[in-house]
Amino acid sequence: GVHQLVATYQEAAENLYAGSPRKTRYSVKWKSSEGKLVLKITDDVTCLKFKTHSSIYLGRFEALNRSLIQKMVNSRPPPVVAPAPSVTLSGPAGSNLPGTPTPVAGGGVKKKKGKKK
């Protein structure tokens, strides 16, 4: 829903992020044609918005950004499981085993065409 108070929006936004940090997205939009700042945070289940025309809220907006960014930066990614080492078969020098790719010569950089006059 759309919140009317920055304090309630900040609390709801931080709680939403804490509930599902991997799914939560946060966006900030400035609609210059309307002179409106729109903050939106969603986890695809709940969507919270805050809209304002007032520049008075910029300090609180900055505090909310710092708080959310701090939480996002400090979150640790899940441990990465290392893939099993791959086994490569090699035959005598200069021979290719069936199923192994043959090296291709070349790999140079293509020349760009000049501009038409």
PDB file as gemmi writes it, atoms N, CA and C in Angstrom:
CRYST1    1.000    1.000    1.000  90.00  90.00  90.00 P 1                      
ATOM      1  N   GLY A   1       0.800  -1.178   0.000  1.00  0.00           N  
ATOM      2  CA  GLY A   1       0.000   0.000   0.000  1.00  0.00           C  
ATOM      3  C   GLY A   1       0.856   1.259   0.000  1.00  0.00           C  
ATOM      4  N   VAL A   2       0.222   2.380  -0.193  1.00  0.00           N  
ATOM      5  CA  VAL A   2       0.919   3.665  -0.188  1.00  0.00           C  
ATOM      6  C   VAL A   2       0.914   4.207   1.242  1.00  0.00           C  
ATOM      7  N   HIS A   3       2.094   4.511   1.749  1.00  0.00           N  
ATOM      8  CA  HIS A   3       2.231   5.039   3.111  1.00  0.00           C  
ATOM      9  C   HIS A   3       2.208   6.555   3.082  1.00  0.00           C  
ATOM     10  N   GLN A   4       1.645   7.138   4.136  1.00  0.00           N  
ATOM     11  CA  GLN A   4       1.553   8.589   4.239  1.00  0.00           C  
ATOM     12  C   GLN A   4       2.693   9.177   5.067  1.00  0.00           C  
ATOM     13  N   LEU A   5       3.272   8.386   5.986  1.00  0.00           N  
ATOM     14  CA  LEU A   5       4.336   8.862   6.860  1.00  0.00           C  
ATOM     15  C   LEU A   5       5.647   8.159   6.547  1.00  0.00           C  
ATOM     16  N   VAL A   6       6.729   8.928   6.500  1.00  0.00           N  
ATOM     17  CA  VAL A   6       8.040   8.363   6.196  1.00  0.00           C  
ATOM     18  C   VAL A   6       8.441   7.352   7.262  1.00  0.00           C  
ATOM     19  N   ALA A   7       8.186   7.646   8.521  1.00  0.00           N  
ATOM     20  CA  ALA A   7       8.598   6.755   9.612  1.00  0.00           C  
ATOM     21  C   ALA A   7       7.931   5.387   9.494  1.00  0.00           C  
ATOM     22  N   THR A   8       6.635   5.350   9.192  1.00  0.00           N  
ATOM     23  CA  THR A   8       5.960   4.060   9.058  1.00  0.00           C  
ATOM     24  C   THR A   8       6.432   3.334   7.809  1.00  0.00           C  
ATOM     25  N   TYR A   9       6.710   4.095   6.733  1.00  0.00           N  
ATOM     26  CA  TYR A   9       7.225   3.479   5.505  1.00  0.00           C  
ATOM     27  C   TYR A   9       8.596   2.872   5.755  1.00  0.00           C  
ATOM     28  N   GLN A  10       9.467   3.606   6.445  1.00  0.00           N  
ATOM     29  CA  GLN A  10      10.813   3.104   6.707  1.00  0.00           C  
ATOM     30  C   GLN A  10      10.758   1.817   7.522  1.00  0.00           C  
ATOM     31  N   GLU A  11       9.947   1.798   8.559  1.00  0.00           N  
ATOM     32  CA  GLU A  11       9.832   0.608   9.393  1.00  0.00           C  
ATOM     33  C   GLU A  11       9.280  -0.574   8.585  1.00  0.00           C  
ATOM     34  N   ALA A  12       8.239  -0.336   7.796  1.00  0.00           N  
ATOM     35  CA  ALA A  12       7.640  -1.398   6.986  1.00  0.00           C  
ATOM     36  C   ALA A  12       8.625  -1.894   5.926  1.00  0.00           C  
ATOM     37  N   ALA A  13       9.382  -0.965   5.309  1.00  0.00           N  
ATOM     38  CA  ALA A  13      10.351  -1.336   4.278  1.00  0.00           C  
ATOM     39  C   ALA A  13      11.473  -2.191   4.864  1.00  0.00           C  
ATOM     40  N   GLU A  14      11.991  -1.800   6.019  1.00  0.00           N  
ATOM     41  CA  GLU A  14      13.068  -2.572   6.650  1.00  0.00           C  
ATOM     42  C   GLU A  14      12.568  -3.949   7.087  1.00  0.00           C  
ATOM     43  N   ASN A  15      11.333  -4.031   7.575  1.00  0.00           N  
ATOM     44  CA  ASN A  15      10.762  -5.325   7.952  1.00  0.00           C  
ATOM     45  C   ASN A  15      10.555  -6.214   6.730  1.00  0.00           C  
ATOM     46  N   LEU A  16      10.106  -5.626   5.634  1.00  0.00           N  
ATOM     47  CA  LEU A  16       9.921  -6.391   4.403  1.00  0.00           C  
ATOM     48  C   LEU A  16      11.253  -6.937   3.914  1.00  0.00           C  
ATOM     49  N   TYR A  17      12.283  -6.100   3.934  1.00  0.00           N  
ATOM     50  CA  TYR A  17      13.611  -6.554   3.511  1.00  0.00           C  
ATOM     51  C   TYR A  17      14.138  -7.650   4.433  1.00  0.00           C  
ATOM     52  N   ALA A  18      13.956  -7.486   5.743  1.00  0.00           N  
ATOM     53  CA  ALA A  18      14.444  -8.476   6.703  1.00  0.00           C  
ATOM     54  C   ALA A  18      13.741  -9.824   6.507  1.00  0.00           C  
ATOM     55  N   GLY A  19      12.485  -9.802   6.076  1.00  0.00           N  
ATOM     56  CA  GLY A  19      11.731 -11.032   5.875  1.00  0.00           C  
ATOM     57  C   GLY A  19      12.178 -11.837   4.675  1.00  0.00           C  
ATOM     58  N   SER A  20      12.620 -11.181   3.617  1.00  0.00           N  
ATOM     59  CA  SER A  20      13.068 -11.901   2.413  1.00  0.00           C  
ATOM     60  C   SER A  20      14.125 -11.084   1.671  1.00  0.00           C  
ATOM     61  N   PRO A  21      15.352 -11.045   2.206  1.00  0.00           N  
ATOM     62  CA  PRO A  21      16.390 -10.194   1.608  1.00  0.00           C  
ATOM     63  C   PRO A  21      16.806 -10.596   0.193  1.00  0.00           C  
ATOM     64  N   ARG A  22      16.677 -11.857  -0.161  1.00  0.00           N  
ATOM     65  CA  ARG A  22      17.096 -12.298  -1.498  1.00  0.00           C  
ATOM     66  C   ARG A  22      16.108 -11.901  -2.590  1.00  0.00           C  
ATOM     67  N   LYS A  23      14.845 -11.726  -2.222  1.00  0.00           N  
ATOM     68  CA  LYS A  23      13.819 -11.415  -3.218  1.00  0.00           C  
ATOM     69  C   LYS A  23      13.460  -9.938  -3.285  1.00  0.00           C  
ATOM     70  N   THR A  24      13.820  -9.180  -2.267  1.00  0.00           N  
ATOM     71  CA  THR A  24      13.361  -7.796  -2.160  1.00  0.00           C  
ATOM     72  C   THR A  24      14.103  -6.872  -3.114  1.00  0.00           C  
ATOM     73  N   ARG A  25      13.335  -6.031  -3.805  1.00  0.00           N  
ATOM     74  CA  ARG A  25      13.892  -5.020  -4.704  1.00  0.00           C  
ATOM     75  C   ARG A  25      13.411  -3.652  -4.230  1.00  0.00           C  
ATOM     76  N   TYR A  26      14.282  -2.667  -4.381  1.00  0.00           N  
ATOM     77  CA  TYR A  26      13.990  -1.315  -3.913  1.00  0.00           C  
ATOM     78  C   TYR A  26      14.251  -0.358  -5.063  1.00  0.00           C  
ATOM     79  N   SER A  27      13.302   0.512  -5.349  1.00  0.00           N  
ATOM     80  CA  SER A  27      13.525   1.470  -6.432  1.00  0.00           C  
ATOM     81  C   SER A  27      13.138   2.876  -5.982  1.00  0.00           C  
ATOM     82  N   VAL A  28      13.811   3.829  -6.592  1.00  0.00           N  
ATOM     83  CA  VAL A  28      13.564   5.248  -6.336  1.00  0.00           C  
ATOM     84  C   VAL A  28      13.333   5.901  -7.690  1.00  0.00           C  
ATOM     85  N   LYS A  29      12.229   6.617  -7.810  1.00  0.00           N  
ATOM     86  CA  LYS A  29      11.930   7.303  -9.072  1.00  0.00           C  
ATOM     87  C   LYS A  29      11.633   8.765  -8.793  1.00  0.00           C  
ATOM     88  N   TRP A  30      12.135   9.615  -9.650  1.00  0.00           N  
ATOM     89  CA  TRP A  30      11.810  11.034  -9.599  1.00  0.00           C  
ATOM     90  C   TRP A  30      11.010  11.343 -10.852  1.00  0.00           C  
ATOM     91  N   LYS A  31       9.776  11.734 -10.682  1.00  0.00           N  
ATOM     92  CA  LYS A  31       8.924  12.100 -11.807  1.00  0.00           C  
ATOM     93  C   LYS A  31       8.961  13.616 -11.934  1.00  0.00           C  
ATOM     94  N   SER A  32       9.847  14.092 -12.796  1.00  0.00           N  
ATOM     95  CA  SER A  32      10.055  15.540 -12.901  1.00  0.00           C  
ATOM     96  C   SER A  32       8.822  16.265 -13.436  1.00  0.00           C  
ATOM     97  N   SER A  33       8.053  15.605 -14.291  1.00  0.00           N  
ATOM     98  CA  SER A  33       6.864  16.260 -14.841  1.00  0.00           C  
ATOM     99  C   SER A  33       5.835  16.564 -13.753  1.00  0.00           C  
ATOM    100  N   GLU A  34       5.832  15.698 -12.697  1.00  0.00           N  
ATOM    101  CA  GLU A  34       4.890  15.901 -11.605  1.00  0.00           C  
ATOM    102  C   GLU A  34       5.557  16.488 -10.362  1.00  0.00           C  
ATOM    103  N   GLY A  35       6.897  16.532 -10.364  1.00  0.00           N  
ATOM    104  CA  GLY A  35       7.625  16.995  -9.189  1.00  0.00           C  
ATOM    105  C   GLY A  35       7.415  16.054  -8.012  1.00  0.00           C  
ATOM    106  N   LYS A  36       7.422  14.753  -8.307  1.00  0.00           N  
ATOM    107  CA  LYS A  36       7.080  13.764  -7.295  1.00  0.00           C  
ATOM    108  C   LYS A  36       8.213  12.740  -7.140  1.00  0.00           C  
ATOM    109  N   LEU A  37       8.511  12.415  -5.884  1.00  0.00           N  
ATOM    110  CA  LEU A  37       9.473  11.371  -5.553  1.00  0.00           C  
ATOM    111  C   LEU A  37       8.677  10.131  -5.162  1.00  0.00           C  
ATOM    112  N   VAL A  38       9.004   8.979  -5.773  1.00  0.00           N  
ATOM    113  CA  VAL A  38       8.298   7.731  -5.483  1.00  0.00           C  
ATOM    114  C   VAL A  38       9.313   6.686  -5.038  1.00  0.00           C  
ATOM    115  N   LEU A  39       9.119   6.172  -3.822  1.00  0.00           N  
ATOM    116  CA  LEU A  39       9.942   5.085  -3.299  1.00  0.00           C  
ATOM    117  C   LEU A  39       9.103   3.820  -3.352  1.00  0.00           C  
ATOM    118  N   LYS A  40       9.691   2.732  -3.798  1.00  0.00           N  
ATOM    119  CA  LYS A  40       8.946   1.480  -3.914  1.00  0.00           C  
ATOM    120  C   LYS A  40       9.846   0.333  -3.481  1.00  0.00           C  
ATOM    121  N   ILE A  41       9.311  -0.564  -2.654  1.00  0.00           N  
ATOM    122  CA  ILE A  41      10.034  -1.757  -2.247  1.00  0.00           C  
ATOM    123  C   ILE A  41       9.067  -2.926  -2.349  1.00  0.00           C  
ATOM    124  N   THR A  42       9.524  -4.034  -2.932  1.00  0.00           N  
ATOM    125  CA  THR A  42       8.658  -5.184  -3.125  1.00  0.00           C  
ATOM    126  C   THR A  42       9.438  -6.486  -2.996  1.00  0.00           C  
ATOM    127  N   ASP A  43       8.733  -7.521  -2.558  1.00  0.00           N  
ATOM    128  CA  ASP A  43       9.301  -8.869  -2.542  1.00  0.00           C  
ATOM    129  C   ASP A  43       8.451  -9.785  -3.418  1.00  0.00           C  
ATOM    130  N   ASP A  44       7.708  -9.224  -4.353  1.00  0.00           N  
ATOM    131  CA  ASP A  44       6.799  -9.893  -5.276  1.00  0.00           C  
ATOM    132  C   ASP A  44       5.519 -10.387  -4.608  1.00  0.00           C  
ATOM    133  N   VAL A  45       5.406 -10.264  -3.292  1.00  0.00           N  
ATOM    134  CA  VAL A  45       4.177 -10.595  -2.585  1.00  0.00           C  
ATOM    135  C   VAL A  45       3.555  -9.309  -2.058  1.00  0.00           C  
ATOM    136  N   THR A  46       4.396  -8.483  -1.434  1.00  0.00           N  
ATOM    137  CA  THR A  46       3.965  -7.219  -0.858  1.00  0.00           C  
ATOM    138  C   THR A  46       4.676  -6.081  -1.583  1.00  0.00           C  
ATOM    139  N   CYS A  47       3.959  -5.029  -1.868  1.00  0.00           N  
ATOM    140  CA  CYS A  47       4.549  -3.856  -2.512  1.00  0.00           C  
ATOM    141  C   CYS A  47       4.225  -2.634  -1.659  1.00  0.00           C  
ATOM    142  N   LEU A  48       5.261  -1.939  -1.209  1.00  0.00           N  
ATOM    143  CA  LEU A  48       5.083  -0.744  -0.382  1.00  0.00           C  
ATOM    144  C   LEU A  48       5.561   0.467  -1.172  1.00  0.00           C  
ATOM    145  N   LYS A  49       4.775   1.544  -1.136  1.00  0.00           N  
ATOM    146  CA  LYS A  49       5.136   2.770  -1.856  1.00  0.00           C  
ATOM    147  C   LYS A  49       5.034   3.966  -0.926  1.00  0.00           C  
ATOM    148  N   PHE A  50       5.873   4.951  -1.220  1.00  0.00           N  
ATOM    149  CA  PHE A  50       5.795   6.245  -0.552  1.00  0.00           C  
ATOM    150  C   PHE A  50       5.947   7.302  -1.636  1.00  0.00           C  
ATOM    151  N   LYS A  51       4.999   8.209  -1.706  1.00  0.00           N  
ATOM    152  CA  LYS A  51       5.027   9.277  -2.707  1.00  0.00           C  
ATOM    153  C   LYS A  51       4.994  10.618  -1.999  1.00  0.00           C  
ATOM    154  N   THR A  52       5.800  11.562  -2.491  1.00  0.00           N  
ATOM    155  CA  THR A  52       5.793  12.903  -1.893  1.00  0.00           C  
ATOM    156  C   THR A  52       6.158  13.959  -2.927  1.00  0.00           C  
ATOM    157  N   HIS A  53       5.631  15.151  -2.720  1.00  0.00           N  
ATOM    158  CA  HIS A  53       5.985  16.335  -3.503  1.00  0.00           C  
ATOM    159  C   HIS A  53       6.902  17.241  -2.688  1.00  0.00           C  
ATOM    160  N   SER A  54       7.048  16.949  -1.412  1.00  0.00           N  
ATOM    161  CA  SER A  54       7.754  17.832  -0.494  1.00  0.00           C  
ATOM    162  C   SER A  54       9.245  17.523  -0.408  1.00  0.00           C  
ATOM    163  N   SER A  55      10.069  18.556  -0.457  1.00  0.00           N  
ATOM    164  CA  SER A  55      11.515  18.387  -0.315  1.00  0.00           C  
ATOM    165  C   SER A  55      11.917  18.231   1.152  1.00  0.00           C  
ATOM    166  N   ILE A  56      10.982  18.428   2.059  1.00  0.00           N  
ATOM    167  CA  ILE A  56      11.260  18.277   3.491  1.00  0.00           C  
ATOM    168  C   ILE A  56      11.669  16.842   3.812  1.00  0.00           C  
ATOM    169  N   TYR A  57      11.150  15.886   3.052  1.00  0.00           N  
ATOM    170  CA  TYR A  57      11.409  14.471   3.328  1.00  0.00           C  
ATOM    171  C   TYR A  57      12.763  13.982   2.817  1.00  0.00           C  
ATOM    172  N   LEU A  58      13.528  14.839   2.128  1.00  0.00           N  
ATOM    173  CA  LEU A  58      14.795  14.379   1.555  1.00  0.00           C  
ATOM    174  C   LEU A  58      15.775  13.864   2.608  1.00  0.00           C  
ATOM    175  N   GLY A  59      15.847  14.492   3.766  1.00  0.00           N  
ATOM    176  CA  GLY A  59      16.732  14.023   4.837  1.00  0.00           C  
ATOM    177  C   GLY A  59      16.339  12.640   5.332  1.00  0.00           C  
ATOM    178  N   ARG A  60      15.049  12.435   5.503  1.00  0.00           N  
ATOM    179  CA  ARG A  60      14.570  11.126   5.949  1.00  0.00           C  
ATOM    180  C   ARG A  60      14.743  10.083   4.846  1.00  0.00           C  
ATOM    181  N   PHE A  61      14.536  10.494   3.603  1.00  0.00           N  
ATOM    182  CA  PHE A  61      14.747   9.610   2.468  1.00  0.00           C  
ATOM    183  C   PHE A  61      16.206   9.148   2.418  1.00  0.00           C  
ATOM    184  N   GLU A  62      17.122  10.077   2.655  1.00  0.00           N  
ATOM    185  CA  GLU A  62      18.541   9.751   2.673  1.00  0.00           C  
ATOM    186  C   GLU A  62      18.857   8.770   3.803  1.00  0.00           C  
ATOM    187  N   ALA A  63      18.263   8.958   4.973  1.00  0.00           N  
ATOM    188  CA  ALA A  63      18.469   8.045   6.105  1.00  0.00           C  
ATOM    189  C   ALA A  63      17.934   6.647   5.775  1.00  0.00           C  
ATOM    190  N   LEU A  64      16.785   6.582   5.119  1.00  0.00           N  
ATOM    191  CA  LEU A  64      16.222   5.288   4.714  1.00  0.00           C  
ATOM    192  C   LEU A  64      17.138   4.605   3.712  1.00  0.00           C  
ATOM    193  N   ASN A  65      17.622   5.353   2.723  1.00  0.00           N  
ATOM    194  CA  ASN A  65      18.548   4.779   1.738  1.00  0.00           C  
ATOM    195  C   ASN A  65      19.792   4.220   2.415  1.00  0.00           C  
ATOM    196  N   ARG A  66      20.399   5.012   3.315  1.00  0.00           N  
ATOM    197  CA  ARG A  66      21.600   4.543   4.020  1.00  0.00           C  
ATOM    198  C   ARG A  66      21.310   3.264   4.793  1.00  0.00           C  
ATOM    199  N   SER A  67      20.178   3.229   5.475  1.00  0.00           N  
ATOM    200  CA  SER A  67      19.815   2.069   6.276  1.00  0.00           C  
ATOM    201  C   SER A  67      19.626   0.828   5.408  1.00  0.00           C  
ATOM    202  N   LEU A  68      18.879   0.958   4.312  1.00  0.00           N  
ATOM    203  CA  LEU A  68      18.651  -0.191   3.439  1.00  0.00           C  
ATOM    204  C   LEU A  68      19.926  -0.640   2.737  1.00  0.00           C  
ATOM    205  N   ILE A  69      20.718   0.300   2.278  1.00  0.00           N  
ATOM    206  CA  ILE A  69      21.972  -0.059   1.610  1.00  0.00           C  
ATOM    207  C   ILE A  69      22.904  -0.763   2.581  1.00  0.00           C  
ATOM    208  N   GLN A  70      22.973  -0.283   3.821  1.00  0.00           N  
ATOM    209  CA  GLN A  70      23.811  -0.931   4.836  1.00  0.00           C  
ATOM    210  C   GLN A  70      23.378  -2.382   5.038  1.00  0.00           C  
ATOM    211  N   LYS A  71      22.080  -2.608   5.118  1.00  0.00           N  
ATOM    212  CA  LYS A  71      21.565  -3.972   5.287  1.00  0.00           C  
ATOM    213  C   LYS A  71      21.894  -4.827   4.066  1.00  0.00           C  
ATOM    214  N   MET A  72      21.746  -4.249   2.879  1.00  0.00           N  
ATOM    215  CA  MET A  72      22.001  -5.002   1.645  1.00  0.00           C  
ATOM    216  C   MET A  72      23.478  -5.328   1.481  1.00  0.00           C  
ATOM    217  N   VAL A  73      24.342  -4.411   1.838  1.00  0.00           N  
ATOM    218  CA  VAL A  73      25.782  -4.625   1.693  1.00  0.00           C  
ATOM    219  C   VAL A  73      26.292  -5.639   2.712  1.00  0.00           C  
ATOM    220  N   ASN A  74      25.745  -5.602   3.910  1.00  0.00           N  
ATOM    221  CA  ASN A  74      26.211  -6.514   4.951  1.00  0.00           C  
ATOM    222  C   ASN A  74      25.651  -7.914   4.828  1.00  0.00           C  
ATOM    223  N   SER A  75      24.648  -8.124   3.961  1.00  0.00           N  
ATOM    224  CA  SER A  75      24.105  -9.477   3.817  1.00  0.00           C  
ATOM    225  C   SER A  75      25.124 -10.341   3.098  1.00  0.00           C  
ATOM    226  N   ARG A  76      25.272 -11.532   3.574  1.00  0.00           N  
ATOM    227  CA  ARG A  76      26.249 -12.461   3.012  1.00  0.00           C  
ATOM    228  C   ARG A  76      25.563 -13.361   1.987  1.00  0.00           C  
ATOM    229  N   PRO A  77      26.215 -13.574   0.831  1.00  0.00           N  
ATOM    230  CA  PRO A  77      25.636 -14.485  -0.160  1.00  0.00           C  
ATOM    231  C   PRO A  77      25.747 -15.927   0.338  1.00  0.00           C  
ATOM    232  N   PRO A  78      24.891 -16.821  -0.160  1.00  0.00           N  
ATOM    233  CA  PRO A  78      24.984 -18.208   0.265  1.00  0.00           C  
ATOM    234  C   PRO A  78      26.315 -18.802  -0.173  1.00  0.00           C  
ATOM    235  N   PRO A  79      26.851 -19.786   0.584  1.00  0.00           N  
ATOM    236  CA  PRO A  79      28.135 -20.368   0.204  1.00  0.00           C  
ATOM    237  C   PRO A  79      28.051 -21.023  -1.164  1.00  0.00           C  
ATOM    238  N   VAL A  80      29.099 -20.836  -1.939  1.00  0.00           N  
ATOM    239  CA  VAL A  80      29.145 -21.398  -3.285  1.00  0.00           C  
ATOM    240  C   VAL A  80      29.768 -22.782  -3.188  1.00  0.00           C  
ATOM    241  N   VAL A  81      29.070 -23.752  -3.737  1.00  0.00           N  
ATOM    242  CA  VAL A  81      29.586 -25.116  -3.747  1.00  0.00           C  
ATOM    243  C   VAL A  81      30.483 -25.239  -4.963  1.00  0.00           C  
ATOM    244  N   ALA A  82      31.738 -25.623  -4.713  1.00  0.00           N  
ATOM    245  CA  ALA A  82      32.702 -25.746  -5.802  1.00  0.00           C  
ATOM    246  C   ALA A  82      32.331 -26.930  -6.687  1.00  0.00           C  
ATOM    247  N   PRO A  83      32.369 -26.761  -8.011  1.00  0.00           N  
ATOM    248  CA  PRO A  83      32.059 -27.872  -8.900  1.00  0.00           C  
ATOM    249  C   PRO A  83      33.146 -28.939  -8.808  1.00  0.00           C  
ATOM    250  N   ALA A  84      32.764 -30.164  -9.084  1.00  0.00           N  
ATOM    251  CA  ALA A  84      33.727 -31.267  -9.056  1.00  0.00           C  
ATOM    252  C   ALA A  84      34.774 -31.016 -10.134  1.00  0.00           C  
ATOM    253  N   PRO A  85      36.029 -31.346  -9.854  1.00  0.00           N  
ATOM    254  CA  PRO A  85      37.068 -31.111 -10.867  1.00  0.00           C  
ATOM    255  C   PRO A  85      36.780 -31.936 -12.110  1.00  0.00           C  
ATOM    256  N   SER A  86      36.977 -31.311 -13.264  1.00  0.00           N  
ATOM    257  CA  SER A  86      36.732 -32.037 -14.509  1.00  0.00           C  
ATOM    258  C   SER A  86      37.979 -32.821 -14.893  1.00  0.00           C  
ATOM    259  N   VAL A  87      37.764 -33.974 -15.475  1.00  0.00           N  
ATOM    260  CA  VAL A  87      38.864 -34.840 -15.891  1.00  0.00           C  
ATOM    261  C   VAL A  87      39.043 -34.642 -17.376  1.00  0.00           C  
ATOM    262  N   THR A  88      40.264 -34.317 -17.789  1.00  0.00           N  
ATOM    263  CA  THR A  88      40.539 -34.155 -19.205  1.00  0.00           C  
ATOM    264  C   THR A  88      41.456 -35.270 -19.655  1.00  0.00           C  
ATOM    265  N   LEU A  89      41.147 -35.825 -20.781  1.00  0.00           N  
ATOM    266  CA  LEU A  89      41.967 -36.891 -21.340  1.00  0.00           C  
ATOM    267  C   LEU A  89      42.814 -36.293 -22.436  1.00  0.00           C  
ATOM    268  N   SER A  90      44.052 -36.664 -22.479  1.00  0.00           N  
ATOM    269  CA  SER A  90      44.903 -36.188 -23.553  1.00  0.00           C  
ATOM    270  C   SER A  90      45.687 -37.361 -24.114  1.00  0.00           C  
ATOM    271  N   GLY A  91      45.787 -37.373 -25.403  1.00  0.00           N  
ATOM    272  CA  GLY A  91      46.528 -38.442 -26.079  1.00  0.00           C  
ATOM    273  C   GLY A  91      47.921 -37.949 -26.406  1.00  0.00           C  
ATOM    274  N   PRO A  92      48.617 -38.663 -27.259  1.00  0.00           N  
ATOM    275  CA  PRO A  92      49.953 -38.221 -27.675  1.00  0.00           C  
ATOM    276  C   PRO A  92      49.884 -36.847 -28.326  1.00  0.00           C  
ATOM    277  N   ALA A  93      50.975 -36.126 -28.262  1.00  0.00           N  
ATOM    278  CA  ALA A  93      51.028 -34.764 -28.803  1.00  0.00           C  
ATOM    279  C   ALA A  93      50.607 -34.754 -30.262  1.00  0.00           C  
ATOM    280  N   GLY A  94      49.736 -33.812 -30.614  1.00  0.00           N  
ATOM    281  CA  GLY A  94      49.314 -33.668 -32.003  1.00  0.00           C  
ATOM    282  C   GLY A  94      48.119 -34.531 -32.359  1.00  0.00           C  
ATOM    283  N   SER A  95      47.628 -35.376 -31.469  1.00  0.00           N  
ATOM    284  CA  SER A  95      46.476 -36.207 -31.818  1.00  0.00           C  
ATOM    285  C   SER A  95      45.250 -35.704 -31.077  1.00  0.00           C  
ATOM    286  N   ASN A  96      44.107 -35.876 -31.686  1.00  0.00           N  
ATOM    287  CA  ASN A  96      42.855 -35.508 -31.059  1.00  0.00           C  
ATOM    288  C   ASN A  96      42.061 -36.759 -30.754  1.00  0.00           C  
ATOM    289  N   LEU A  97      41.525 -36.824 -29.548  1.00  0.00           N  
ATOM    290  CA  LEU A  97      40.678 -37.944 -29.186  1.00  0.00           C  
ATOM    291  C   LEU A  97      39.288 -37.692 -29.736  1.00  0.00           C  
ATOM    292  N   PRO A  98      38.529 -38.759 -30.021  1.00  0.00           N  
ATOM    293  CA  PRO A  98      37.156 -38.553 -30.507  1.00  0.00           C  
ATOM    294  C   PRO A  98      36.341 -37.786 -29.464  1.00  0.00           C  
ATOM    295  N   GLY A  99      35.545 -36.837 -29.931  1.00  0.00           N  
ATOM    296  CA  GLY A  99      34.681 -36.080 -29.030  1.00  0.00           C  
ATOM    297  C   GLY A  99      35.332 -34.837 -28.459  1.00  0.00           C  
ATOM    298  N   THR A 100      36.633 -34.642 -28.666  1.00  0.00           N  
ATOM    299  CA  THR A 100      37.279 -33.433 -28.170  1.00  0.00           C  
ATOM    300  C   THR A 100      37.306 -32.409 -29.290  1.00  0.00           C  
ATOM    301  N   PRO A 101      37.068 -31.167 -28.966  1.00  0.00           N  
ATOM    302  CA  PRO A 101      37.041 -30.146 -30.022  1.00  0.00           C  
ATOM    303  C   PRO A 101      38.420 -29.912 -30.621  1.00  0.00           C  
ATOM    304  N   THR A 102      38.425 -29.632 -31.898  1.00  0.00           N  
ATOM    305  CA  THR A 102      39.665 -29.342 -32.602  1.00  0.00           C  
ATOM    306  C   THR A 102      39.924 -27.850 -32.499  1.00  0.00           C  
ATOM    307  N   PRO A 103      41.140 -27.459 -32.104  1.00  0.00           N  
ATOM    308  CA  PRO A 103      41.431 -26.029 -32.010  1.00  0.00           C  
ATOM    309  C   PRO A 103      41.276 -25.353 -33.370  1.00  0.00           C  
ATOM    310  N   VAL A 104      40.742 -24.146 -33.365  1.00  0.00           N  
ATOM    311  CA  VAL A 104      40.516 -23.410 -34.598  1.00  0.00           C  
ATOM    312  C   VAL A 104      41.519 -22.265 -34.662  1.00  0.00           C  
ATOM    313  N   ALA A 105      42.177 -22.137 -35.798  1.00  0.00           N  
ATOM    314  CA  ALA A 105      43.148 -21.057 -35.971  1.00  0.00           C  
ATOM    315  C   ALA A 105      42.408 -19.749 -36.216  1.00  0.00           C  
ATOM    316  N   GLY A 106      43.091 -18.664 -36.011  1.00  0.00           N  
ATOM    317  CA  GLY A 106      42.475 -17.360 -36.266  1.00  0.00           C  
ATOM    318  C   GLY A 106      42.197 -16.660 -34.951  1.00  0.00           C  
ATOM    319  N   GLY A 107      41.001 -16.179 -34.792  1.00  0.00           N  
ATOM    320  CA  GLY A 107      40.616 -15.486 -33.568  1.00  0.00           C  
ATOM    321  C   GLY A 107      41.079 -14.041 -33.546  1.00  0.00           C  
ATOM    322  N   GLY A 108      41.395 -13.493 -34.715  1.00  0.00           N  
ATOM    323  CA  GLY A 108      41.843 -12.106 -34.781  1.00  0.00           C  
ATOM    324  C   GLY A 108      40.687 -11.146 -34.624  1.00  0.00           C  
ATOM    325  N   VAL A 109      40.993  -9.868 -34.640  1.00  0.00           N  
ATOM    326  CA  VAL A 109      39.985  -8.832 -34.494  1.00  0.00           C  
ATOM    327  C   VAL A 109      39.520  -8.416 -35.880  1.00  0.00           C  
ATOM    328  N   LYS A 110      38.194  -8.319 -36.051  1.00  0.00           N  
ATOM    329  CA  LYS A 110      37.648  -7.893 -37.334  1.00  0.00           C  
ATOM    330  C   LYS A 110      37.881  -6.402 -37.507  1.00  0.00           C  
ATOM    331  N   LYS A 111      38.184  -6.021 -38.746  1.00  0.00           N  
ATOM    332  CA  LYS A 111      38.358  -4.602 -39.038  1.00  0.00           C  
ATOM    333  C   LYS A 111      36.999  -3.961 -39.218  1.00  0.00           C  
ATOM    334  N   LYS A 112      36.864  -2.753 -38.688  1.00  0.00           N  
ATOM    335  CA  LYS A 112      35.615  -2.018 -38.843  1.00  0.00           C  
ATOM    336  C   LYS A 112      35.592  -1.345 -40.209  1.00  0.00           C  
ATOM    337  N   LYS A 113      34.421  -1.313 -40.805  1.00  0.00           N  
ATOM    338  CA  LYS A 113      34.284  -0.631 -42.089  1.00  0.00           C  
ATOM    339  C   LYS A 113      34.297   0.872 -41.866  1.00  0.00           C  
ATOM    340  N   GLY A 114      34.843   1.593 -42.803  1.00  0.00           N  
ATOM    341  CA  GLY A 114      34.873   3.045 -42.701  1.00  0.00           C  
ATOM    342  C   GLY A 114      33.484   3.638 -42.912  1.00  0.00           C  
ATOM    343  N   LYS A 115      33.304   4.861 -42.495  1.00  0.00           N  
ATOM    344  CA  LYS A 115      32.021   5.531 -42.677  1.00  0.00           C  
ATOM    345  C   LYS A 115      31.823   5.892 -44.131  1.00  0.00           C  
ATOM    346  N   LYS A 116      30.575   5.770 -44.572  1.00  0.00           N  
ATOM    347  CA  LYS A 116      30.259   6.159 -45.952  1.00  0.00           C  
ATOM    348  C   LYS A 116      30.245   7.666 -46.063  1.00  0.00           C  
ATOM    349  N   LYS A 117      30.713   8.153 -47.199  1.00  0.00           N  
ATOM    350  CA  LYS A 117      30.755   9.613 -47.397  1.00  0.00           C  
ATOM    351  C   LYS A 117      29.603  10.054 -48.243  1.00  0.00           C  
TER     352      LYS A 117                                                      
END                                                                             
